[in-house]
Amino acid sequence: MNDLIAEAWRMTRIPCWACHREDRGDGALFIVPPEVAADHLLAPYASHLNLVLRRHNQLADPTTRMRLRLAVHTERIHRDDHGVVGPALVHLFRLLDAPAFKRFADDAVG
């Protein structure tokens, strides 16, 4: 998963080295620098991620195929002694975990 995400960052020319990154076990949180425009994350990044994921899945054994959900939030976050915090992160993770979002993602994959 991390290699696919990194490849999509490179294709989009977003400086992933400048992003705050947290591994979430079965997912990842990236916080991009404020100078990266939000629409650049939706297109072309989302398209590039979709492309590398589809390519991976076409070549992968059925047991190693992946599905990813992507959500983008444009509000500022804050750092404290424990990491990053803020209402934007709460909202973002609620979107990713929402049953309606998961159903939509399942239907889109088909």
C-alpha positions in Angstrom: 0.0 0.0 0.0 2.7 2.5 0.9 4.6 1.9 -2.4 1.4 2.6 -4.3 0.6 5.7 -2.4 4.2 7.0 -2.9 4.1 6.3 -6.6 0.9 8.3 -6.9 2.6 11.2 -5.0 5.5 11.1 -7.4 3.2 11.1 -10.4 1.4 14.1 -9.1 4.6 15.9 -8.1 3.4 16.5 -4.6 6.4 16.5 -2.3 5.5 13.6 -0.1 8.8 14.2 1.9 7.2 17.5 3.0 4.0 15.8 4.2 3.3 14.8 7.8 2.6 11.0 7.6 1.2 8.6 10.2 0.8 4.9 9.6 -2.6 3.7 10.7 -2.1 0.0 10.4 -4.5 -0.7 7.5 -4.3 2.9 6.3 -2.3 6.1 6.3 -2.8 9.7 7.2 -1.1 12.4 5.2 -1.1 16.0 5.9 0.2 18.0 3.0 1.8 21.4 3.3 -0.6 24.4 3.0 0.9 25.4 -0.3 -0.5 22.3 -2.0 -3.9 23.2 -3.5 -6.7 21.0 -2.3 -8.0 20.5 -5.9 -4.6 19.0 -6.8 -5.3 16.2 -4.3 -8.6 15.4 -5.9 -7.4 15.6 -9.5 -4.8 14.5 -10.5 -3.7 12.7 -7.2 -6.9 10.7 -6.8 -6.7 9.7 -10.5 -3.1 8.7 -10.2 -3.8 6.6 -7.1 -6.7 4.9 -8.9 -4.4 4.2 -11.8 -1.6 2.6 -9.8 -4.1 0.6 -7.7 -5.8 -0.8 -10.8 -2.5 -1.7 -12.3 -1.4 -3.4 -9.1 -4.7 -5.4 -8.8 -4.5 -6.5 -12.5 -1.1 -8.1 -11.8 -1.7 -9.3 -8.3 -2.9 -12.6 -7.0 -6.5 -12.4 -5.9 -5.5 -12.7 -2.2 -3.2 -9.7 -2.4 -5.5 -7.3 -4.3 -6.2 -4.0 -2.5 -9.0 -1.6 -2.1 -8.5 2.0 -0.8 -10.8 4.7 0.4 -9.6 8.3 0.0 -11.0 11.3 1.7 -9.7 14.9 1.6 -10.3 17.7 4.1 -9.1 21.2 3.6 -9.3 22.7 7.1 -6.3 23.4 9.2 -5.1 21.0 11.8 -3.1 21.6 15.0 -0.1 19.8 16.6 0.2 19.0 20.2 2.4 16.9 22.4 0.7 13.7 21.1 0.5 14.4 17.3 -2.0 16.1 15.1 -5.5 17.1 16.3 -8.5 19.1 15.3 -12.1 18.9 14.2 -11.0 18.4 10.6 -9.4 15.1 11.5 -12.5 13.9 13.4 -14.7 14.8 10.4 -12.3 13.1 7.9 -12.2 9.8 9.8 -16.0 9.9 10.3 -16.4 10.3 6.6 -14.1 7.3 5.9 -15.9 5.1 8.4 -19.4 6.2 7.5 -21.6 3.2 6.3 -23.0 5.2 3.4 -19.4 6.0 2.2 -18.4 2.4 2.5 -21.5 1.2 0.6 -20.8 3.8 -2.2 -17.2 2.6 -2.4 -18.3 -1.0 -2.6 -20.8 -0.2 -5.3 -18.2 1.7 -7.3 -15.8 -1.3 -7.3 -18.7 -3.5 -8.4 
